Amino acid sequence: MFESPLLQKMIAENTHKHILDLLKDRFGTVPRDITKHLRELLEEKKLRQLHLLAAKCPDLASFREALLS
């Protein structure tokens, strides 16, 4: 299925919000570098993986490592 860049961006922005909400709920304040790098990602597969990781990672350092890899 062909997705427009605008649709891809909208889906990514929604996923960013869900991931950040989950991280905030689990760890409190989310560092700006994590927020910045997360918002640069548009790839749906990577965002889905990060969403699952946000729910089970032991700490923000682990999440940051996966985000930057």
N, CA, C and O atoms as a Maestro MAE file, in Angstrom:
{
 s_m_m2io_version
 :::
 2.0.0
}

f_m_ct {
 s_m_title
 :::
 protein
 m_atom[276] {
  # First column is atom index #
  i_m_mmod_type
  r_m_x_coord
  r_m_y_coord
  r_m_z_coord
  i_m_residue_number
  s_m_chain_name
  s_m_pdb_residue_name
  s_m_pdb_atom_name
  i_m_atomic_number
  :::
  1 25 0.833 -1.177 0.000 1 A "MET " " N  " 7
  2 3 0.000 0.000 0.000 1 A "MET " " CA " 6
  3 2 0.881 1.246 0.000 1 A "MET " " C  " 6
  4 15 1.861 1.318 0.742 1 A "MET " " O  " 8
  5 25 0.541 2.196 -0.809 2 A "PHE " " N  " 7
  6 3 1.279 3.447 -0.913 2 A "PHE " " CA " 6
  7 2 0.742 4.426 0.115 2 A "PHE " " C  " 6
  8 15 -0.463 4.671 0.183 2 A "PHE " " O  " 8
  9 25 1.652 4.991 0.924 3 A "GLU " " N  " 7
  10 3 1.235 5.982 1.899 3 A "GLU " " CA " 6
  11 2 1.866 7.320 1.546 3 A "GLU " " C  " 6
  12 15 3.038 7.393 1.178 3 A "GLU " " O  " 8
  13 25 1.093 8.347 1.659 4 A "SER " " N  " 7
  14 3 1.609 9.681 1.383 4 A "SER " " CA " 6
  15 2 2.553 10.101 2.503 4 A "SER " " C  " 6
  16 15 2.403 9.650 3.638 4 A "SER " " O  " 8
  17 25 3.512 10.949 2.202 5 A "PRO " " N  " 7
  18 3 4.416 11.453 3.239 5 A "PRO " " CA " 6
  19 2 3.664 12.161 4.369 5 A "PRO " " C  " 6
  20 15 4.057 12.069 5.532 5 A "PRO " " O  " 8
  21 25 2.600 12.855 4.032 6 A "LEU " " N  " 7
  22 3 1.812 13.544 5.050 6 A "LEU " " CA " 6
  23 2 1.158 12.546 5.998 6 A "LEU " " C  " 6
  24 15 1.176 12.737 7.214 6 A "LEU " " O  " 8
  25 25 0.583 11.488 5.448 7 A "LEU " " N  " 7
  26 3 -0.034 10.458 6.275 7 A "LEU " " CA " 6
  27 2 1.014 9.775 7.145 7 A "LEU " " C  " 6
  28 15 0.780 9.531 8.328 7 A "LEU " " O  " 8
  29 25 2.157 9.470 6.566 8 A "GLN " " N  " 7
  30 3 3.243 8.842 7.316 8 A "GLN " " CA " 6
  31 2 3.666 9.746 8.484 8 A "GLN " " C  " 6
  32 15 3.896 9.261 9.592 8 A "GLN " " O  " 8
  33 25 3.767 11.036 8.239 9 A "LYS " " N  " 7
  34 3 4.163 11.975 9.287 9 A "LYS " " CA " 6
  35 2 3.107 12.041 10.385 9 A "LYS " " C  " 6
  36 15 3.450 12.080 11.566 9 A "LYS " " O  " 8
  37 25 1.845 12.053 10.016 10 A "MET " " N  " 7
  38 3 0.767 12.113 10.999 10 A "MET " " CA " 6
  39 2 0.751 10.861 11.883 10 A "MET " " C  " 6
  40 15 0.567 10.957 13.097 10 A "MET " " O  " 8
  41 25 0.938 9.720 11.286 11 A "ILE " " N  " 7
  42 3 0.975 8.468 12.038 11 A "ILE " " CA " 6
  43 2 2.173 8.472 12.984 11 A "ILE " " C  " 6
  44 15 2.054 8.079 14.145 11 A "ILE " " O  " 8
  45 25 3.323 8.914 12.487 12 A "ALA " " N  " 7
  46 3 4.529 8.966 13.312 12 A "ALA " " CA " 6
  47 2 4.343 9.909 14.493 12 A "ALA " " C  " 6
  48 15 4.726 9.575 15.615 12 A "ALA " " O  " 8
  49 25 3.763 11.075 14.259 13 A "GLU " " N  " 7
  50 3 3.555 12.039 15.343 13 A "GLU " " CA " 6
  51 2 2.640 11.465 16.422 13 A "GLU " " C  " 6
  52 15 2.868 11.686 17.611 13 A "GLU " " O  " 8
  53 25 1.624 10.744 16.019 14 A "ASN " " N  " 7
  54 3 0.729 10.103 16.968 14 A "ASN " " CA " 6
  55 2 1.474 9.040 17.777 14 A "ASN " " C  " 6
  56 15 1.296 8.939 18.991 14 A "ASN " " O  " 8
  57 25 2.297 8.261 17.110 15 A "THR " " N  " 7
  58 3 3.071 7.232 17.791 15 A "THR " " CA " 6
  59 2 4.086 7.867 18.734 15 A "THR " " C  " 6
  60 15 4.306 7.357 19.833 15 A "THR " " O  " 8
  61 25 4.706 8.967 18.326 16 A "HIS " " N  " 7
  62 3 5.644 9.685 19.204 16 A "HIS " " CA " 6
  63 2 4.945 10.047 20.517 16 A "HIS " " C  " 6
  64 15 5.504 9.859 21.597 16 A "HIS " " O  " 8
  65 25 3.728 10.564 20.414 17 A "LYS " " N  " 7
  66 3 2.977 10.963 21.613 17 A "LYS " " CA " 6
  67 2 2.730 9.770 22.532 17 A "LYS " " C  " 6
  68 15 2.872 9.880 23.750 17 A "LYS " " O  " 8
  69 25 2.363 8.636 21.952 18 A "HIS " " N  " 7
  70 3 2.093 7.446 22.747 18 A "HIS " " CA " 6
  71 2 3.360 6.964 23.454 18 A "HIS " " C  " 6
  72 15 3.325 6.612 24.633 18 A "HIS " " O  " 8
  73 25 4.463 6.952 22.735 19 A "ILE " " N  " 7
  74 3 5.733 6.512 23.321 19 A "ILE " " CA " 6
  75 2 6.153 7.454 24.448 19 A "ILE " " C  " 6
  76 15 6.537 7.004 25.527 19 A "ILE " " O  " 8
  77 25 6.078 8.751 24.196 20 A "LEU " " N  " 7
  78 3 6.477 9.721 25.215 20 A "LEU " " CA " 6
  79 2 5.567 9.662 26.443 20 A "LEU " " C  " 6
  80 15 6.042 9.788 27.571 20 A "LEU " " O  " 8
  81 25 4.279 9.473 26.234 21 A "ASP " " N  " 7
  82 3 3.352 9.323 27.363 21 A "ASP " " CA " 6
  83 2 3.719 8.103 28.211 21 A "ASP " " C  " 6
  84 15 3.707 8.161 29.440 21 A "ASP " " O  " 8
  85 25 4.036 7.026 27.551 22 A "LEU " " N  " 7
  86 3 4.402 5.798 28.252 22 A "LEU " " CA " 6
  87 2 5.696 5.990 29.044 22 A "LEU " " C  " 6
  88 15 5.787 5.592 30.206 22 A "LEU " " O  " 8
  89 25 6.692 6.601 28.407 23 A "LEU " " N  " 7
  90 3 7.959 6.849 29.098 23 A "LEU " " CA " 6
  91 2 7.776 7.794 30.282 23 A "LEU " " C  " 6
  92 15 8.359 7.576 31.344 23 A "LEU " " O  " 8
  93 25 6.973 8.840 30.108 24 A "LYS " " N  " 7
  94 3 6.716 9.778 31.202 24 A "LYS " " CA " 6
  95 2 6.015 9.086 32.365 24 A "LYS " " C  " 6
  96 15 6.335 9.341 33.526 24 A "LYS " " O  " 8
  97 25 5.075 8.225 32.060 25 A "ASP " " N  " 7
  98 3 4.346 7.505 33.091 25 A "ASP " " CA " 6
  99 2 5.274 6.575 33.871 25 A "ASP " " C  " 6
  100 15 5.143 6.435 35.087 25 A "ASP " " O  " 8
  101 25 6.202 5.947 33.173 26 A "ARG " " N  " 7
  102 3 7.093 4.986 33.816 26 A "ARG " " CA " 6
  103 2 8.265 5.637 34.532 26 A "ARG " " C  " 6
  104 15 8.653 5.200 35.616 26 A "ARG " " O  " 8
  105 25 8.839 6.692 33.928 27 A "PHE " " N  " 7
  106 3 10.108 7.225 34.425 27 A "PHE " " CA " 6
  107 2 10.070 8.688 34.842 27 A "PHE " " C  " 6
  108 15 11.079 9.218 35.307 27 A "PHE " " O  " 8
  109 25 8.951 9.339 34.688 28 A "GLY " " N  " 7
  110 3 8.887 10.760 35.003 28 A "GLY " " CA " 6
  111 2 9.299 11.587 33.796 28 A "GLY " " C  " 6
  112 15 8.871 11.309 32.676 28 A "GLY " " O  " 8
  113 25 10.102 12.572 34.011 29 A "THR " " N  " 7
  114 3 10.539 13.457 32.937 29 A "THR " " CA " 6
  115 2 11.381 12.706 31.911 29 A "THR " " C  " 6
  116 15 12.263 11.924 32.265 29 A "THR " " O  " 8
  117 25 11.095 12.955 30.637 30 A "VAL " " N  " 7
  118 3 11.870 12.355 29.549 30 A "VAL " " CA " 6
  119 2 12.890 13.392 29.080 30 A "VAL " " C  " 6
  120 15 12.523 14.520 28.750 30 A "VAL " " O  " 8
  121 25 14.170 13.013 29.050 31 A "PRO " " N  " 7
  122 3 15.199 13.962 28.614 31 A "PRO " " CA " 6
  123 2 14.945 14.488 27.199 31 A "PRO " " C  " 6
  124 15 14.395 13.791 26.346 31 A "PRO " " O  " 8
  125 25 15.356 15.721 26.980 32 A "ARG " " N  " 7
  126 3 15.126 16.363 25.680 32 A "ARG " " CA " 6
  127 2 15.784 15.630 24.524 32 A "ARG " " C  " 6
  128 15 15.236 15.602 23.422 32 A "ARG " " O  " 8
  129 25 16.956 15.034 24.755 33 A "ASP " " N  " 7
  130 3 17.626 14.347 23.655 33 A "ASP " " CA " 6
  131 2 16.810 13.157 23.170 33 A "ASP " " C  " 6
  132 15 16.768 12.878 21.971 33 A "ASP " " O  " 8
  133 25 16.164 12.455 24.092 34 A "ILE " " N  " 7
  134 3 15.315 11.332 23.696 34 A "ILE " " CA " 6
  135 2 14.120 11.838 22.897 34 A "ILE " " C  " 6
  136 15 13.786 11.284 21.850 34 A "ILE " " O  " 8
  137 25 13.483 12.886 23.391 35 A "THR " " N  " 7
  138 3 12.340 13.467 22.682 35 A "THR " " CA " 6
  139 2 12.742 13.921 21.289 35 A "THR " " C  " 6
  140 15 12.035 13.651 20.317 35 A "THR " " O  " 8
  141 25 13.863 14.603 21.187 36 A "LYS " " N  " 7
  142 3 14.343 15.123 19.900 36 A "LYS " " CA " 6
  143 2 14.609 13.996 18.906 36 A "LYS " " C  " 6
  144 15 14.147 14.045 17.766 36 A "LYS " " O  " 8
  145 25 15.353 12.985 19.341 37 A "HIS " " N  " 7
  146 3 15.683 11.880 18.432 37 A "HIS " " CA " 6
  147 2 14.435 11.079 18.048 37 A "HIS " " C  " 6
  148 15 14.303 10.631 16.910 37 A "HIS " " O  " 8
  149 25 13.538 10.907 18.994 38 A "LEU " " N  " 7
  150 3 12.310 10.176 18.701 38 A "LEU " " CA " 6
  151 2 11.494 10.899 17.635 38 A "LEU " " C  " 6
  152 15 10.995 10.272 16.701 38 A "LEU " " O  " 8
  153 25 11.358 12.207 17.772 39 A "ARG " " N  " 7
  154 3 10.546 12.977 16.817 39 A "ARG " " CA " 6
  155 2 11.156 13.043 15.423 39 A "ARG " " C  " 6
  156 15 10.474 13.405 14.464 39 A "ARG " " O  " 8
  157 25 12.423 12.702 15.304 40 A "GLU " " N  " 7
  158 3 13.056 12.657 13.985 40 A "GLU " " CA " 6
  159 2 12.714 11.381 13.227 40 A "GLU " " C  " 6
  160 15 12.872 11.319 12.008 40 A "GLU " " O  " 8
  161 25 12.246 10.367 13.944 41 A "LEU " " N  " 7
  162 3 11.929 9.079 13.316 41 A "LEU " " CA " 6
  163 2 10.542 9.083 12.684 41 A "LEU " " C  " 6
  164 15 9.570 9.538 13.287 41 A "LEU " " O  " 8
  165 25 10.469 8.575 11.474 42 A "LEU " " N  " 7
  166 3 9.184 8.440 10.789 42 A "LEU " " CA " 6
  167 2 8.889 6.997 10.399 42 A "LEU " " C  " 6
  168 15 7.768 6.678 10.002 42 A "LEU " " O  " 8
  169 25 9.885 6.126 10.508 43 A "GLU " " N  " 7
  170 3 9.733 4.742 10.068 43 A "GLU " " CA " 6
  171 2 8.805 3.972 11.012 43 A "GLU " " C  " 6
  172 15 9.102 3.799 12.194 43 A "GLU " " O  " 8
  173 25 7.690 3.519 10.470 44 A "GLU " " N  " 7
  174 3 6.651 2.886 11.274 44 A "GLU " " CA " 6
  175 2 7.152 1.643 12.009 44 A "GLU " " C  " 6
  176 15 6.831 1.452 13.182 44 A "GLU " " O  " 8
  177 25 7.924 0.808 11.347 45 A "LYS " " N  " 7
  178 3 8.411 -0.423 11.968 45 A "LYS " " CA " 6
  179 2 9.282 -0.107 13.186 45 A "LYS " " C  " 6
  180 15 9.105 -0.709 14.244 45 A "LYS " " O  " 8
  181 25 10.209 0.820 13.046 46 A "LYS " " N  " 7
  182 3 11.092 1.202 14.148 46 A "LYS " " CA " 6
  183 2 10.276 1.817 15.290 46 A "LYS " " C  " 6
  184 15 10.552 1.543 16.458 46 A "LYS " " O  " 8
  185 25 9.289 2.634 14.971 47 A "LEU " " N  " 7
  186 3 8.455 3.250 16.000 47 A "LEU " " CA " 6
  187 2 7.636 2.206 16.764 47 A "LEU " " C  " 6
  188 15 7.454 2.327 17.975 47 A "LEU " " O  " 8
  189 25 7.148 1.193 16.068 48 A "ARG " " N  " 7
  190 3 6.414 0.110 16.745 48 A "ARG " " CA " 6
  191 2 7.332 -0.626 17.719 48 A "ARG " " C  " 6
  192 15 6.934 -0.953 18.836 48 A "ARG " " O  " 8
  193 25 8.563 -0.882 17.282 49 A "GLN " " N  " 7
  194 3 9.530 -1.557 18.148 49 A "GLN " " CA " 6
  195 2 9.838 -0.713 19.383 49 A "GLN " " C  " 6
  196 15 9.921 -1.233 20.495 49 A "GLN " " O  " 8
  197 25 10.006 0.587 19.178 50 A "LEU " " N  " 7
  198 3 10.300 1.476 20.299 50 A "LEU " " CA " 6
  199 2 9.116 1.585 21.254 50 A "LEU " " C  " 6
  200 15 9.302 1.716 22.464 50 A "LEU " " O  " 8
  201 25 7.920 1.531 20.723 51 A "HIS " " N  " 7
  202 3 6.727 1.582 21.575 51 A "HIS " " CA " 6
  203 2 6.694 0.369 22.503 51 A "HIS " " C  " 6
  204 15 6.431 0.506 23.697 51 A "HIS " " O  " 8
  205 25 6.955 -0.799 21.963 52 A "LEU " " N  " 7
  206 3 6.998 -2.008 22.787 52 A "LEU " " CA " 6
  207 2 8.125 -1.925 23.807 52 A "LEU " " C  " 6
  208 15 7.954 -2.326 24.958 52 A "LEU " " O  " 8
  209 25 9.267 -1.410 23.389 53 A "LEU " " N  " 7
  210 3 10.399 -1.282 24.294 53 A "LEU " " CA " 6
  211 2 10.094 -0.304 25.423 53 A "LEU " " C  " 6
  212 15 10.485 -0.538 26.566 53 A "LEU " " O  " 8
  213 25 9.406 0.778 25.114 54 A "ALA " " N  " 7
  214 3 9.067 1.774 26.136 54 A "ALA " " CA " 6
  215 2 8.242 1.150 27.258 54 A "ALA " " C  " 6
  216 15 8.304 1.600 28.402 54 A "ALA " " O  " 8
  217 25 7.481 0.127 26.935 55 A "ALA " " N  " 7
  218 3 6.643 -0.529 27.933 55 A "ALA " " CA " 6
  219 2 7.423 -1.491 28.823 55 A "ALA " " C  " 6
  220 15 6.970 -1.819 29.920 55 A "ALA " " O  " 8
  221 25 8.588 -1.946 28.367 56 A "LYS " " N  " 7
  222 3 9.278 -2.985 29.138 56 A "LYS " " CA " 6
  223 2 10.750 -2.719 29.436 56 A "LYS " " C  " 6
  224 15 11.374 -3.507 30.146 56 A "LYS " " O  " 8
  225 25 11.321 -1.642 28.919 57 A "CYS " " N  " 7
  226 3 12.739 -1.377 29.155 57 A "CYS " " CA " 6
  227 2 12.967 -1.084 30.647 57 A "CYS " " C  " 6
  228 15 12.101 -0.512 31.308 57 A "CYS " " O  " 8
  229 25 14.126 -1.475 31.166 58 A "PRO " " N  " 7
  230 3 14.376 -1.278 32.596 58 A "PRO " " CA " 6
  231 2 14.652 0.175 32.987 58 A "PRO " " C  " 6
  232 15 14.452 0.560 34.139 58 A "PRO " " O  " 8
  233 25 15.112 0.985 32.021 59 A "ASP " " N  " 7
  234 3 15.432 2.382 32.327 59 A "ASP " " CA " 6
  235 2 15.529 3.198 31.042 59 A "ASP " " C  " 6
  236 15 15.503 2.651 29.939 59 A "ASP " " O  " 8
  237 25 15.641 4.507 31.202 60 A "LEU " " N  " 7
  238 3 15.722 5.396 30.036 60 A "LEU " " CA " 6
  239 2 17.020 5.211 29.259 60 A "LEU " " C  " 6
  240 15 17.051 5.441 28.050 60 A "LEU " " O  " 8
  241 25 18.078 4.803 29.927 61 A "ALA " " N  " 7
  242 3 19.347 4.565 29.234 61 A "ALA " " CA " 6
  243 2 19.194 3.440 28.216 61 A "ALA " " C  " 6
  244 15 19.734 3.522 27.112 61 A "ALA " " O  " 8
  245 25 18.473 2.407 28.575 62 A "SER " " N  " 7
  246 3 18.228 1.294 27.640 62 A "SER " " CA " 6
  247 2 17.390 1.756 26.460 62 A "SER " " C  " 6
  248 15 17.647 1.378 25.317 62 A "SER " " O  " 8
  249 25 16.386 2.577 26.747 63 A "PHE " " N  " 7
  250 3 15.554 3.097 25.667 63 A "PHE " " CA " 6
  251 2 16.384 3.981 24.738 63 A "PHE " " C  " 6
  252 15 16.280 3.870 23.517 63 A "PHE " " O  " 8
  253 25 17.200 4.850 25.309 64 A "ARG " " N  " 7
  254 3 18.042 5.751 24.517 64 A "ARG " " CA " 6
  255 2 18.979 4.939 23.608 64 A "ARG " " C  " 6
  256 15 19.159 5.280 22.439 64 A "ARG " " O  " 8
  257 25 19.566 3.881 24.141 65 A "GLU " " N  " 7
  258 3 20.476 3.045 23.366 65 A "GLU " " CA " 6
  259 2 19.769 2.460 22.143 65 A "GLU " " C  " 6
  260 15 20.309 2.484 21.037 65 A "GLU " " O  " 8
  261 25 18.572 1.942 22.345 66 A "ALA " " N  " 7
  262 3 17.804 1.371 21.234 66 A "ALA " " CA " 6
  263 2 17.377 2.457 20.245 66 A "ALA " " C  " 6
  264 15 17.381 2.238 19.034 66 A "ALA " " O  " 8
  265 25 17.020 3.591 20.752 67 A "LEU " " N  " 7
  266 3 16.592 4.705 19.911 67 A "LEU " " CA " 6
  267 2 17.715 5.151 18.978 67 A "LEU " " C  " 6
  268 15 17.479 5.458 17.809 67 A "LEU " " O  " 8
  269 25 18.916 5.184 19.496 68 A "LEU " " N  " 7
  270 3 20.058 5.677 18.723 68 A "LEU " " CA " 6
  271 2 20.709 4.616 17.860 68 A "LEU " " C  " 6
  272 15 21.586 4.928 17.055 68 A "LEU " " O  " 8
  273 25 20.293 3.364 18.014 69 A "SER " " N  " 7
  274 3 20.908 2.293 17.210 69 A "SER " " CA " 6
  275 2 20.238 2.125 15.868 69 A "SER " " C  " 6
  276 15 20.639 1.268 15.080 69 A "SER " " O  " 8
  :::
 }
 m_bond[275] {
  # First column is bond index #
  i_m_from
  i_m_to
  i_m_order
  :::
  1 1 2 1
  2 2 3 1
  3 3 4 2
  4 3 5 1
  5 5 6 1
  6 6 7 1
  7 7 8 2
  8 7 9 1
  9 9 10 1
  10 10 11 1
  11 11 12 2
  12 11 13 1
  13 13 14 1
  14 14 15 1
  15 15 16 2
  16 15 17 1
  17 17 18 1
  18 18 19 1
  19 19 20 2
  20 19 21 1
  21 21 22 1
  22 22 23 1
  23 23 24 2
  24 23 25 1
  25 25 26 1
  26 26 27 1
  27 27 28 2
  28 27 29 1
  29 29 30 1
  30 30 31 1
  31 31 32 2
  32 31 33 1
  33 33 34 1
  34 34 35 1
  35 35 36 2
  36 35 37 1
  37 37 38 1
  38 38 39 1
  39 39 40 2
  40 39 41 1
  41 41 42 1
  42 42 43 1
  43 43 44 2
  44 43 45 1
  45 45 46 1
  46 46 47 1
  47 47 48 2
  48 47 49 1
  49 49 50 1
  50 50 51 1
  51 51 52 2
  52 51 53 1
  53 53 54 1
  54 54 55 1
  55 55 56 2
  56 55 57 1
  57 57 58 1
  58 58 59 1
  59 59 60 2
  60 59 61 1
  61 61 62 1
  62 62 63 1
  63 63 64 2
  64 63 65 1
  65 65 66 1
  66 66 67 1
  67 67 68 2
  68 67 69 1
  69 69 70 1
  70 70 71 1
  71 71 72 2
  72 71 73 1
  73 73 74 1
  74 74 75 1
  75 75 76 2
  76 75 77 1
  77 77 78 1
  78 78 79 1
  79 79 80 2
  80 79 81 1
  81 81 82 1
  82 82 83 1
  83 83 84 2
  84 83 85 1
  85 85 86 1
  86 86 87 1
  87 87 88 2
  88 87 89 1
  89 89 90 1
  90 90 91 1
  91 91 92 2
  92 91 93 1
  93 93 94 1
  94 94 95 1
  95 95 96 2
  96 95 97 1
  97 97 98 1
  98 98 99 1
  99 99 100 2
  100 99 101 1
  101 101 102 1
  102 102 103 1
  103 103 104 2
  104 103 105 1
  105 105 106 1
  106 106 107 1
  107 107 108 2
  108 107 109 1
  109 109 110 1
  110 110 111 1
  111 111 112 2
  112 111 113 1
  113 113 114 1
  114 114 115 1
  115 115 116 2
  116 115 117 1
  117 117 118 1
  118 118 119 1
  119 119 120 2
  120 119 121 1
  121 121 122 1
  122 122 123 1
  123 123 124 2
  124 123 125 1
  125 125 126 1
  126 126 127 1
  127 127 128 2
  128 127 129 1
  129 129 130 1
  130 130 131 1
  131 131 132 2
  132 131 133 1
  133 133 134 1
  134 134 135 1
  135 135 136 2
  136 135 137 1
  137 137 138 1
  138 138 139 1
  139 139 140 2
  140 139 141 1
  141 141 142 1
  142 142 143 1
  143 143 144 2
  144 143 145 1
  145 145 146 1
  146 146 147 1
  147 147 148 2
  148 147 149 1
  149 149 150 1
  150 150 151 1
  151 151 152 2
  152 151 153 1
  153 153 154 1
  154 154 155 1
  155 155 156 2
  156 155 157 1
  157 157 158 1
  158 158 159 1
  159 159 160 2
  160 159 161 1
  161 161 162 1
  162 162 163 1
  163 163 164 2
  164 163 165 1
  165 165 166 1
  166 166 167 1
  167 167 168 2
  168 167 169 1
  169 169 170 1
  170 170 171 1
  171 171 172 2
  172 171 173 1
  173 173 174 1
  174 174 175 1
  175 175 176 2
  176 175 177 1
  177 177 178 1
  178 178 179 1
  179 179 180 2
  180 179 181 1
  181 181 182 1
  182 182 183 1
  183 183 184 2
  184 183 185 1
  185 185 186 1
  186 186 187 1
  187 187 188 2
  188 187 189 1
  189 189 190 1
  190 190 191 1
  191 191 192 2
  192 191 193 1
  193 193 194 1
  194 194 195 1
  195 195 196 2
  196 195 197 1
  197 197 198 1
  198 198 199 1
  199 199 200 2
  200 199 201 1
  201 201 202 1
  202 202 203 1
  203 203 204 2
  204 203 205 1
  205 205 206 1
  206 206 207 1
  207 207 208 2
  208 207 209 1
  209 209 210 1
  210 210 211 1
  211 211 212 2
  212 211 213 1
  213 213 214 1
  214 214 215 1
  215 215 216 2
  216 215 217 1
  217 217 218 1
  218 218 219 1
  219 219 220 2
  220 219 221 1
  221 221 222 1
  222 222 223 1
  223 223 224 2
  224 223 225 1
  225 225 226 1
  226 226 227 1
  227 227 228 2
  228 227 229 1
  229 229 230 1
  230 230 231 1
  231 231 232 2
  232 231 233 1
  233 233 234 1
  234 234 235 1
  235 235 236 2
  236 235 237 1
  237 237 238 1
  238 238 239 1
  239 239 240 2
  240 239 241 1
  241 241 242 1
  242 242 243 1
  243 243 244 2
  244 243 245 1
  245 245 246 1
  246 246 247 1
  247 247 248 2
  248 247 249 1
  249 249 250 1
  250 250 251 1
  251 251 252 2
  252 251 253 1
  253 253 254 1
  254 254 255 1
  255 255 256 2
  256 255 257 1
  257 257 258 1
  258 258 259 1
  259 259 260 2
  260 259 261 1
  261 261 262 1
  262 262 263 1
  263 263 264 2
  264 263 265 1
  265 265 266 1
  266 266 267 1
  267 267 268 2
  268 267 269 1
  269 269 270 1
  270 270 271 1
  271 271 272 2
  272 271 273 1
  273 273 274 1
  274 274 275 1
  275 275 276 2
  :::
 }
}
